[in-house]
């Protein structure tokens, strides 16, 4: 075994687990990039081969969909929708149900991270005006966005990677995921609804920065492009990354919205994180270490290729190193026909367990903190643990029935 490759791999995935490296101002993106740089500098992979190891189709799909999400954010759609929900004459539980349904549906076709980023500050202001504690609603937003994003192959970064790497059918995966996702959204409502009953008084947040004004034309244009994109995914065989880039190109060619603003809303660190992990994982696979680990597990009766074991391993690993790195690490074991759905559902639904299990959770907690609202690990656990169990168990049963 190559000690340098093993050391770099351990360094990178320890960083994925901790979120940072002690004494260094490195986040997960910086850690993944540094790992790739060390492997190139140490001669373990040539620069040209490092570029070749990056899955360009996945990066292109991510980029295209981020631009489409930026269109809705710049058009003020997310803030407008959240305000409309808050203006409804509805009980707290009914408001919660509408919030979960909307955030789940949006996250299925747009990046769940963007949905959480745009809706969180507005949701806090609405809750305070209605004299409701924002915390249960914030937790519902995070959990519903995670669950809803599992519905399609474009709902979150790991699903995009899985769909591209395994060449999954968009419609076929939708059939695999629709029932667990619908049941999961009901579970989110049931769990967070109990928290509302227990706590009615809210904290007083600071005023958040103003959301972009609503632009009906830009929003309609975004929905037209998004609808066309999904129709192409469902009914044609055109490569998804090409379709997504074409859609992004149409939106970038705008007379009113500067491309600089579009590109400013693209999550470039996430794209760099993917690229760095592609390089690190490629070098590790070339050493044969992963195959040796899988063979060793099989000798102990743990066959990671089988859907049941893969489902459990994915759920655990996603909460140790986050769902994107876990997915990338386990893709070599995805050899069963159901592996794509297993990886996508397990990694996404498991992300609700703890705050760092999903980027969407972190975004909601950090946005809330900036608005003066504290969401503790304990508060999240009271919702995240039961939601995770109530979503993973039905998902496992559904996949078993379909296998």
Secondary structure by P-SEA (a helix, b strand, c coil): ccaaaaaaaaaaaaaaaacccccccccaaaaaaaaaaaaaaaccccaaaaaaacaaaaaaaaaaaaaaaaaaaaaaaaaaaaaaaaaccccaaaaaaaaaaaaaaaaacccaaaaaaacaaaaaaaaaaacccaaaaaaaaaaaaaaaaaccccccaaaaaaaaaacccaaaaaaacaaaaaaaaaaaaaaaaaaaaaccbbbbbccccccccccaaaaaaaaaaaaaaaaaaccccccaaaaaaaaaaaaaccccccaaaaaaacaaaaaaaaaaaaaaaaaaaaaaaaaaaaaaaaaaccccccaaaaaaaaaaaaaacccaaaaaaacccccccaaaaaaaaaaaaaccccccccaaaaaaaaaaaaacccccaaaaaacaaaaaaacaaaaaaaaaaac
